[in-house]
Amino acid sequence: MKISLFLVFAFAASIGLETSRISQAAPAPLEIGQCTETYISTVSTRLIDGMTGEPIPDSGVSVHLNNGIILIASTQIAGVEASQEGDKVKVCLQKVPSNCRTGDYRGIIYKVINHRTGREFMLSNSDETCMSEN
C-alpha cells in the first residue's frame, strides 16, 4: 500500500505542525519498505502538562522528525530516549492500516534507525489505529 505525500502534509497541518519546514526536508517514505534519511527535530515525553507546559514523566515518548513525521509510544523506549535533537536517522515505512475511513491516518508504523547511536525502534504515528470503514 502507498500513502501520498499529500496525506503526510494534511496530517501535519491538522496537528498544527509548520509545513514550510517540512517542504525543506527529505520527503517521508511513501511505500512500504521504502526508507529515507532525515533528522530528529524533537525527542520528548508523549504527554505535556496542559497547565505548566512541562513534560509528564513516564507517559511514553514522542519523536518529531524533520520530514514531518511524528511518532509516539505510550511506553518508554530506550532507543528513543538515547536519541537527541539533530541526530541523523533512517526512517522506513513498515505498515499502513487498511480499510480506514477517509482522512483517518492513525496507526502508520515506521522503523527508525539512529545513525549516531546505532539503535533502532519501531513506532506508530498514533496510540490508536484508524477506524475501519466497515
C-alpha positions as CSV (number, residue, x, y, z in Angstrom):
1,M,0.0,0.0,0.0
2,K,1.2,3.5,-0.8
3,I,0.5,6.7,1.1
4,S,0.6,10.1,-0.7
5,L,2.8,13.0,0.3
6,F,-0.5,15.0,0.4
7,L,-1.6,12.8,3.4
8,V,1.7,13.5,5.2
9,F,1.2,17.2,4.8
10,A,-2.5,17.1,5.6
11,F,-1.8,15.1,8.9
12,A,1.0,17.5,9.8
13,A,-1.2,20.6,9.2
14,S,-4.1,19.0,11.1
15,I,-2.0,18.8,14.3
16,G,-0.5,22.3,13.8
17,L,2.9,21.4,12.5
18,E,4.5,24.1,10.4
19,T,4.5,22.6,6.9
20,S,7.0,25.1,5.4
21,R,9.7,23.4,7.5
22,I,8.6,20.0,6.1
23,S,8.9,21.1,2.5
24,Q,12.6,21.8,3.1
25,A,13.3,18.3,4.5
26,A,13.8,15.0,2.7
27,P,10.3,13.5,1.9
28,A,8.7,10.9,4.1
29,P,8.7,7.3,2.7
30,L,5.5,6.7,0.8
31,E,5.7,2.9,0.1
32,I,6.0,0.0,2.5
33,G,9.7,-0.9,2.7
34,Q,10.9,2.5,1.4
35,C,13.3,4.4,3.5
36,T,14.5,8.0,3.6
37,E,17.1,9.9,5.6
38,T,16.1,12.7,7.9
39,Y,16.9,14.3,11.2
40,I,15.3,14.2,14.7
41,S,13.9,17.7,15.5
42,T,12.4,16.8,18.9
43,V,12.5,14.0,21.5
44,S,10.1,14.3,24.4
45,T,7.6,12.6,26.5
46,R,4.3,11.6,24.9
47,L,2.3,13.9,27.2
48,I,2.8,17.5,28.3
49,D,1.1,19.1,31.3
50,G,-1.5,21.5,30.0
51,M,-1.1,23.9,32.9
52,T,2.7,24.1,33.2
53,G,3.8,23.0,29.7
54,E,6.2,20.6,31.4
55,P,6.8,17.0,30.1
56,I,4.9,14.3,32.1
57,P,7.5,11.7,33.2
58,D,6.8,8.0,32.4
59,S,3.9,9.0,29.9
60,G,5.7,7.4,27.0
61,V,7.8,9.0,24.2
62,S,7.3,11.2,21.2
63,V,9.7,11.8,18.3
64,H,9.3,14.6,15.8
65,L,11.3,14.2,12.5
66,N,12.3,17.0,10.2
67,N,10.2,15.4,7.3
68,G,7.0,16.0,9.3
69,I,6.6,12.5,10.8
70,I,5.6,12.5,14.4
71,L,5.9,9.2,16.2
72,I,4.6,8.2,19.7
73,A,4.5,5.3,22.1
74,S,2.8,5.0,25.5
75,T,5.8,3.2,26.9
76,Q,9.4,4.3,27.5
77,I,11.7,3.1,24.7
78,A,15.5,3.0,25.3
79,G,16.3,3.7,21.6
80,V,14.2,6.8,21.6
81,E,15.4,8.0,24.9
82,A,19.0,7.7,23.7
83,S,18.2,9.9,20.7
84,Q,18.9,13.6,20.6
85,E,17.7,16.6,18.6
86,G,19.8,16.8,15.4
87,D,20.5,13.0,15.1
88,K,20.5,11.8,11.6
89,V,18.1,8.8,11.2
90,K,16.9,6.4,8.5
91,V,13.2,6.1,8.6
92,C,11.4,3.3,6.8
93,L,7.6,2.8,6.3
94,Q,6.7,-0.6,7.8
95,K,2.9,-0.8,7.8
96,V,-0.1,1.2,6.7
97,P,-3.5,0.2,8.1
98,S,-6.1,-0.9,5.5
99,N,-9.8,-0.2,5.2
100,C,-9.5,3.1,7.0
101,R,-12.2,5.8,6.8
102,T,-11.3,8.7,4.5
103,G,-9.0,11.1,6.3
104,D,-8.1,8.7,9.2
105,Y,-4.3,8.2,9.1
106,R,-3.8,6.8,12.5
107,G,-1.7,3.6,13.0
108,I,1.1,4.1,10.4
109,I,4.2,2.3,11.7
110,Y,7.7,3.3,10.9
111,K,11.1,1.8,11.7
112,V,13.8,4.3,12.7
113,I,17.5,3.7,12.8
114,N,19.6,6.3,14.6
115,H,23.0,6.7,12.9
116,R,24.7,8.2,15.9
117,T,23.6,5.6,18.5
118,G,23.2,2.6,16.2
119,R,19.9,1.8,17.9
120,E,16.6,1.2,16.0
121,F,13.0,1.3,17.1
122,M,9.5,0.9,15.6
123,L,6.9,3.5,16.5
124,S,3.4,4.5,15.2
125,N,2.1,7.9,14.4
126,S,-0.7,7.3,16.9
127,D,-1.7,5.4,20.0
128,E,-4.6,4.1,18.1
129,T,-5.3,2.5,14.7
130,C,-7.7,4.0,12.2
131,M,-11.4,3.3,12.2
132,S,-12.5,0.7,9.7
133,E,-15.0,1.7,7.0
134,N,-16.9,-1.5,7.7
